[in-house]
């Protein structure tokens, strides 16, 4: 055998093996790229499905709340397509004992004003004083307290008068009377103390003794035993109202009842607690009637900036939050789908949605409302 021929054959074999190895490495690399793309594409599809399921859960949550009275607290809502391992779970946070709702750590001890909502001048807000159970039945709140203060500086912003001489905070409670099933109301104007601040606010409501702050270190008790000012002879305590309007039916000359009810003033200094005890589906309406013109400031903008009221509502039982939260978890893929989808080759996405009621109501909100008596 020719030694040179043998050497060429050995070189060809090595070259062939190197080329084959290179082709195999390239093929493996391409296969990994393709597999990775397929996996990524699959994950992308599962992520998209999970996201859409989470959105479906939010829509289901909105629909669940749509036809219910304020304060309804639904249970966990589930849905999906079982055979395609698609599902969602929707949670609701609709109730709290305080407005705005404050959790531990949410409010700094150095800025307790964060525990209050802001009510702009000439604006109103409505607070339902009831909650709704699973059967759609409304349950009344019997005790509440409104804590509030204003940013006025007496020595700089109000000339020639005391804050307690100025009625600027109007409140009204409208409810359905137990006996007549007609809407009645109790209302009053109140003022503020010159010394009220976030740490020691003014208050009105039913009882300071029954209504306790869950986090008393955040907002201590309000200024005690404040008597509302009045241009009338009659003064009332913080837990009373100077105006109580009830519906009565006129009796005609022949002794028959007139079908048209009239509104009459009844019982000055009427106890707020008594009104709540005798009416259903009560709404508390707070209105800021501060006139910026009474505030001394360098410009109209500066006057407007000081014309707000800081308020906080505390109740003995949960009421509708000022910001309702709907949380939805969407699941897709995996072996069985559901909560463990992401751990079994699928995907899980979470979405949340906050709903806040429209804070604006007409300043002179004296309208009477009618409800479905079947949902009493």
C-alpha positions as CSV (number, residue, x, y, z in Angstrom):
1,X,0.0,0.0,0.0
2,X,1.2,3.4,-0.9
3,X,1.9,5.3,2.3
4,X,0.8,8.6,0.8
5,X,-2.5,7.2,-0.3
6,X,-3.2,5.8,3.2
7,X,-2.4,9.2,4.7
8,X,-4.8,11.0,2.3
9,X,-7.5,8.5,3.3
10,X,-7.0,9.2,7.0
11,X,-7.1,12.9,6.4
12,X,-10.4,12.6,4.6
13,X,-11.9,10.6,7.4
14,X,-11.0,13.2,10.0
15,X,-12.4,16.0,7.7
16,X,-15.6,14.0,7.3
17,X,-15.9,13.5,11.0
18,X,-15.3,17.2,11.7
19,X,-17.8,18.3,9.1
20,X,-20.3,15.8,10.5
21,X,-19.8,17.1,14.0
22,X,-20.2,20.6,12.8
23,X,-23.4,19.7,11.0
24,X,-24.7,18.0,14.1
25,X,-23.8,20.9,16.3
26,X,-25.6,23.3,13.9
27,X,-28.6,21.0,13.8
28,X,-28.7,20.8,17.6
29,X,-28.4,24.5,17.9
30,X,-31.2,25.1,15.4
31,X,-33.3,22.5,17.2
32,X,-32.8,24.3,20.4
33,X,-33.6,27.6,18.8
34,X,-36.8,26.2,17.3
35,X,-37.7,24.4,20.5
36,X,-37.1,27.7,22.4
37,X,-39.2,29.6,19.9
38,X,-42.0,27.0,20.2
39,X,-41.7,27.1,24.0
40,X,-41.7,30.9,24.0
41,X,-44.6,31.0,21.6
42,X,-46.5,28.5,23.8
43,X,-45.8,30.6,26.9
44,X,-46.9,33.7,25.1
45,X,-50.1,32.1,24.1
46,X,-50.7,30.8,27.7
47,X,-49.9,34.3,29.1
48,X,-52.3,35.8,26.7
49,X,-55.1,33.4,27.6
50,X,-54.4,33.9,31.3
51,X,-54.5,37.7,30.9
52,X,-57.8,37.4,29.0
53,X,-59.2,35.2,31.7
54,X,-58.2,37.8,34.3
55,X,-60.0,40.5,32.3
56,X,-63.0,38.2,32.1
57,X,-62.9,37.9,35.9
58,X,-62.9,41.7,36.2
59,X,-65.9,42.0,33.9
60,X,-67.7,39.4,35.8
61,X,-67.0,41.3,39.0
62,X,-68.4,44.5,37.5
63,X,-71.5,42.7,36.4
64,X,-71.9,41.1,39.9
65,X,-71.9,44.6,41.5
66,X,-73.9,46.3,38.8
67,X,-77.4,45.2,39.9
68,X,-76.8,45.3,43.7
69,X,-77.3,48.0,46.3
70,X,-74.2,49.8,47.5
71,X,-72.2,47.9,50.2
72,X,-72.9,44.4,48.7
73,X,-69.9,42.1,49.5
74,X,-69.9,39.2,47.1
75,X,-68.2,35.9,47.8
76,X,-65.4,34.6,45.7
77,X,-66.6,34.3,42.0
78,X,-65.2,31.5,39.8
79,X,-65.6,30.8,36.1
80,X,-63.8,29.5,33.0
81,X,-63.7,26.7,30.5
82,X,-62.8,23.4,32.2
83,X,-61.9,21.3,29.2
84,X,-59.5,24.0,28.0
85,X,-58.0,24.5,31.4
86,X,-59.0,28.1,31.5
87,X,-60.3,29.7,34.7
88,X,-60.5,32.8,36.8
89,X,-61.1,33.7,40.4
90,X,-62.5,37.1,41.4
91,X,-62.3,38.6,44.9
92,X,-64.0,41.8,46.1
93,X,-63.2,44.4,48.8
94,X,-66.3,46.5,49.1
95,X,-66.6,47.2,52.8
96,X,-64.7,48.9,55.6
97,X,-65.4,50.6,58.9
98,X,-63.8,53.9,57.8
99,X,-63.8,56.3,54.9
100,X,-61.2,56.6,53.6
101,X,-60.1,53.1,54.5
102,X,-56.8,53.1,56.4
103,X,-54.6,50.0,56.9
104,X,-51.7,49.9,59.4
105,X,-48.7,51.6,57.9
106,X,-50.7,53.5,55.3
107,X,-50.6,56.8,57.3
108,X,-47.5,58.3,58.7
109,X,-47.5,59.5,62.3
110,X,-46.0,62.7,60.9
111,X,-48.8,63.3,58.3
112,X,-52.1,62.2,59.8
113,X,-54.0,64.3,57.2
114,X,-53.5,61.3,54.9
115,X,-56.3,59.5,56.9
116,X,-58.8,62.1,55.6
117,X,-60.6,62.6,52.3
118,X,-60.8,66.1,50.7
119,X,-64.2,67.6,50.0
120,X,-63.8,70.6,47.6
121,X,-65.9,73.7,47.9
122,X,-69.4,73.4,46.5
123,X,-69.1,69.7,46.2
124,X,-71.0,66.8,48.0
125,X,-70.4,63.2,48.7
126,X,-72.9,60.5,49.6
127,X,-72.2,57.7,52.0
128,X,-74.6,54.7,52.2
129,X,-75.3,53.9,55.9
130,X,-76.1,50.3,55.2
131,X,-74.7,47.1,53.8
132,X,-76.2,44.3,51.7
133,X,-76.0,40.6,52.5
134,X,-75.9,37.7,50.0
135,X,-79.7,37.7,49.7
136,X,-79.8,41.3,48.7
137,X,-81.3,42.5,52.0
138,X,-80.0,45.8,53.3
139,X,-78.8,46.1,56.9
140,X,-78.8,49.5,58.5
141,X,-75.8,51.1,60.3
142,X,-76.9,52.4,63.7
143,X,-73.9,54.4,64.7
144,X,-71.4,56.6,62.9
145,X,-69.1,59.6,63.5
146,X,-67.8,62.2,61.0
147,X,-64.5,63.7,61.9
148,X,-63.4,66.9,60.1
149,X,-61.4,70.0,60.1
150,X,-60.6,72.9,57.8
151,X,-57.2,74.4,56.8
152,X,-58.1,77.9,57.8
153,X,-55.7,79.9,60.0
154,X,-57.8,82.1,62.2
155,X,-55.2,84.8,62.7
156,X,-54.4,85.0,58.9
157,X,-57.4,83.9,57.0
158,X,-60.6,84.8,58.9
159,X,-61.1,88.4,60.0
160,X,-63.5,89.7,62.6
161,X,-65.2,86.4,63.4
162,X,-64.7,83.0,64.9
163,X,-64.9,79.7,63.0
164,X,-67.6,78.4,65.3
165,X,-69.7,81.4,64.2
166,X,-69.7,80.2,60.6
167,X,-71.9,77.3,59.4
168,X,-70.3,75.9,56.3
169,X,-70.5,72.1,56.5
170,X,-73.9,70.8,55.6
171,X,-74.9,67.2,56.3
172,X,-78.2,65.4,55.5
173,X,-79.4,61.9,56.0
174,X,-82.2,60.6,53.7
175,X,-84.0,57.3,54.4
176,X,-87.2,55.4,53.9
177,X,-89.5,55.6,57.0
178,X,-90.6,52.3,58.5
179,X,-94.2,53.2,58.8
180,X,-95.1,55.2,55.7
181,X,-92.4,53.8,53.3
182,X,-91.8,57.4,52.2
183,X,-88.4,59.2,52.0
184,X,-87.7,61.5,54.9
185,X,-84.7,63.4,56.0
186,X,-82.8,64.9,58.9
187,X,-80.2,67.7,58.3
188,X,-78.1,70.5,59.8
189,X,-75.3,72.9,59.2
190,X,-72.2,72.7,61.4
191,X,-69.1,74.7,61.9
192,X,-65.5,74.1,63.0
193,X,-63.5,74.9,66.1
194,X,-60.5,77.3,65.7
195,X,-58.3,74.6,67.2
196,X,-59.4,71.5,65.2
197,X,-56.6,69.8,63.4
198,X,-56.0,66.3,61.8
199,X,-54.9,65.0,65.2
200,X,-57.8,66.5,67.1
201,X,-60.8,67.0,64.7
202,X,-64.3,68.2,65.1
203,X,-67.1,65.7,64.9
204,X,-70.8,65.0,64.6
205,X,-72.7,61.7,64.5
206,X,-74.6,59.4,66.8
207,X,-72.2,58.6,69.7
208,X,-68.5,59.2,70.4
209,X,-68.6,56.4,73.0
210,X,-69.9,53.7,70.6
211,X,-67.8,54.6,67.6
212,X,-64.2,53.9,68.2
213,X,-61.3,54.2,65.8
214,X,-59.8,50.9,64.9
215,X,-56.4,52.6,64.9
216,X,-56.7,55.1,67.7
217,X,-53.0,55.9,67.4
218,X,-53.7,57.3,63.9
219,X,-56.6,59.6,64.7
220,X,-57.4,60.2,68.4
221,X,-60.8,61.2,69.6
222,X,-62.4,64.4,68.4
223,X,-62.9,67.7,70.3
224,X,-65.5,66.8,73.0
225,X,-69.0,68.2,73.4
226,X,-69.0,70.6,70.6
227,X,-72.3,72.5,70.3
228,X,-73.2,73.7,66.8
229,X,-73.5,77.4,66.4
230,X,-76.8,78.8,65.2
231,X,-78.4,82.1,64.1
232,X,-81.6,80.8,65.8
233,X,-82.4,80.6,69.5
234,X,-82.2,76.8,69.3
235,X,-78.8,75.1,69.7
236,X,-78.2,71.4,69.3
237,X,-75.6,68.9,70.4
238,X,-73.2,67.2,68.0
239,X,-75.5,64.1,67.9
240,X,-78.7,66.0,67.1
241,X,-80.2,67.8,64.1
242,X,-82.0,71.1,64.0
243,X,-84.1,70.0,61.0
244,X,-86.2,66.9,60.7
245,X,-88.5,66.7,57.7
246,X,-91.2,63.9,57.7
247,X,-94.0,63.1,55.3
248,X,-97.5,63.3,56.4
249,X,-100.8,63.0,54.5
250,X,-103.2,66.0,54.5
251,X,-106.8,65.3,55.5
252,X,-109.3,67.0,53.3
253,X,-112.4,68.8,54.6
254,X,-114.6,65.7,54.1
255,X,-112.3,63.6,56.3
256,X,-110.7,61.6,53.5
257,X,-106.9,61.5,53.0
258,X,-105.4,63.6,50.3
259,X,-103.3,61.5,48.0
260,X,-100.6,64.2,47.8
261,X,-98.2,64.1,50.8
262,X,-96.6,67.3,52.1
263,X,-93.3,67.9,53.8
264,X,-93.5,69.4,57.3
265,X,-90.9,70.5,59.9
266,X,-91.0,68.4,63.0
267,X,-89.1,68.2,66.3
268,X,-86.0,70.5,66.4
269,X,-82.9,68.9,67.9
270,X,-84.0,65.5,66.7
271,X,-81.6,62.7,67.7
272,X,-79.7,61.3,64.7
273,X,-79.7,57.8,66.3
274,X,-83.5,57.9,66.4
275,X,-83.7,58.7,62.8
276,X,-81.4,55.8,61.8
277,X,-83.4,53.5,64.0
278,X,-86.7,54.4,62.3
279,X,-85.6,54.5,58.7
280,X,-84.1,52.1,56.1
281,X,-81.5,52.5,53.4
282,X,-80.2,55.7,54.9
283,X,-77.7,57.9,52.9
284,X,-75.4,60.4,54.6
285,X,-74.8,63.4,52.3
286,X,-71.9,65.8,53.1
287,X,-71.7,69.2,51.4
288,X,-68.9,71.8,51.6
289,X,-70.6,75.2,51.6
290,X,-67.4,77.2,52.3
291,X,-67.5,80.6,50.7
292,X,-63.9,81.3,49.5
293,X,-64.7,85.1,49.8
294,X,-64.5,84.9,53.6
295,X,-61.0,83.6,53.4
296,X,-58.3,86.3,53.3
297,X,-55.6,85.3,50.9
298,X,-53.3,86.9,48.4
299,X,-55.3,85.8,45.3
300,X,-58.6,84.0,44.4
301,X,-56.5,80.9,43.7
302,X,-55.1,81.0,47.2
303,X,-58.6,81.4,48.6
304,X,-59.8,78.4,46.7
305,X,-56.8,76.4,47.9
306,X,-57.9,76.9,51.5
307,X,-61.7,76.3,51.0
308,X,-61.7,72.5,51.2
309,X,-62.8,70.4,54.2
310,X,-61.0,67.3,55.3
311,X,-63.4,64.6,56.5
312,X,-63.3,61.0,57.8
313,X,-66.3,58.7,58.5
314,X,-66.1,56.0,61.1
315,X,-68.9,53.4,61.6
316,X,-69.6,50.6,64.1
317,X,-70.2,48.1,61.2
318,X,-68.7,48.0,57.7
319,X,-70.1,50.3,55.1
320,X,-69.3,50.8,51.4
321,X,-65.7,51.8,50.8
322,X,-65.0,55.0,49.0
323,X,-62.8,52.9,46.7
324,X,-64.0,49.4,45.9
325,X,-61.4,46.9,44.8
326,X,-62.0,44.0,42.4
327,X,-59.1,41.5,42.2
328,X,-59.0,38.8,39.5
329,X,-56.6,36.0,38.9
330,X,-56.6,34.3,35.4
331,X,-55.2,30.8,34.9
332,X,-54.4,29.0,31.6
333,X,-52.7,25.7,30.6
334,X,-50.9,23.3,32.9
335,X,-52.0,19.8,33.6
336,X,-55.2,20.7,35.4
337,X,-55.3,24.5,35.0
338,X,-56.6,26.5,38.0
339,X,-54.5,28.1,40.7
340,X,-51.6,25.8,40.0
341,X,-51.4,26.5,36.3
342,X,-48.2,28.4,36.4
343,X,-46.4,25.6,38.3
344,X,-47.6,22.9,35.8
345,X,-46.5,24.4,32.5
346,X,-49.3,27.0,32.3
347,X,-49.6,30.7,33.2
348,X,-51.2,32.9,35.8
349,X,-52.0,36.6,35.5
350,X,-53.4,38.9,38.2
351,X,-55.3,42.2,37.6
352,X,-57.1,44.5,40.0
353,X,-59.5,47.4,39.4
354,X,-60.5,50.2,41.8
355,X,-63.9,51.9,41.5
356,X,-64.7,55.1,43.2
357,X,-68.1,56.7,43.2
358,X,-68.6,60.1,41.6
359,X,-67.9,62.5,44.4
360,X,-69.8,65.4,42.9
361,X,-73.5,65.9,43.7
362,X,-75.5,69.1,43.3
363,X,-74.9,71.4,46.3
364,X,-78.6,71.7,47.0
365,X,-79.3,68.0,46.9
366,X,-82.9,67.8,48.2
367,X,-84.1,65.2,45.8
368,X,-86.2,62.3,47.1
369,X,-85.5,58.9,45.9
370,X,-87.6,55.7,45.5
371,X,-86.2,52.2,45.9
372,X,-87.4,48.7,45.2
373,X,-89.4,47.8,48.3
374,X,-88.8,44.2,47.5
375,X,-85.2,44.7,48.4
376,X,-85.9,46.4,51.7
